[in-house]
Amino acid sequence: MKKFVFVTFVLGSLVFIGCQKYNGCTRAQKAWIRDYSESDTCGVLIELEDGTKLEPTNWTEHNPNSWSDGDLIWVSYKESSGASKCNTGEIVTLKCVSEREF
């Protein structure tokens, strides 16, 4: 019985630590907030570490007032369809956005 409790504790800890790696976002990628709202048509874009720009269709669902240009984030998303406002990035639906420290 003690071994079962110990193994359960260890596995639970690993799952918890694994989930915290991306600050709660699963399969997240490193990214930055890029604010292009001064242009006529663009708003906020998300730039991935490899330079890919994402144009989110559901930005308002992710506390847009909490973020500023240049903020470091973890982001998970899925490709989406729709018209581009900026003609700059991939059209995506955000699944998760969370703060990252570095």
N, C-alpha and C positions, 0 to 999 in steps of 0.2 A: 504494500500500500504506500509506503514511504517513497519507493522508487516511482510509482505512478504520479504522486503529487509533485515530486521533484521534476520529472520529465515534463509534466504539464506546465509547471512554472517556467522552466527553461524555454519551452516552445512558445508559450505566451509572451515571454520577454522578447524573444527574437522577432515575433510578429509585431509587437509594439515598437521595437526599435526600428524595424524595417519600414513601418508606416511613417515614422517620424523623420526618416531620411529626407523626404521631400516635403516636409512640413504639412503632411496630410494629403498631398496630391499623389495619387498612384501613377506610375509610368510618366512622371513629369520630366520636363526638360528645363534647363537653365535658360532664362530669358530676361529681357529688359523692357520696360514700358517706354514707348516712344510717342510723344504727344505732338501730333501734326494738326491740332485743332485750329491753328492760326491760318491754315490754308483754307481755301473756299470749300473743298469737298471732303477732305480727310478729317479724321478724328484721332482716336488713339489706335496705334498699331503696337503689336508685340514683336520684338526682334529676338529670334533664337540665337543661341551661341554661334551657330554656323552662318549667321547673317540673313537667314530666311526671315521674311516679314510675314506676319499673320494679321489678317483683317478680321477681327471677331464680330460675329453677327449678334452676339448676346452680351456685349460689354456691360450694359446697364445692370445685369443680374449679378455682377461681381464687385459691388461697392466701388463704383468708378471714382467717387470723391476721396477714397482712401489712398489713391495712387497718384504719383507725380512722375513727370518725365525723368527717365534715368533710373527709376526704382528697380531693384533686383528682385526677380520673382521666380518661382517655380510655376510652370504651366503645363496642363494636360488638355488636350483638345481632340476633336475629330474633324475631318474635312467636311465641308458643307457646300451647298450650292447657293447661288444668289449673285446679285450684281455687285460688282466692286465699286466702292466710292473713290478709291485712290488709284486703282490700277497699279498697285505696288506689290501686294502680297497675296497669299493664299486666303481664300474665304474659309473660315473655320467657325465651329461652335465650341466655345470654351466649356470644359468639364470642371476644371479646378484652377484657381489662381491663389497662390499663397506667397508670402514674403520669404525671401532668402537673405542670408547675411553676406555671402561672398560668392 
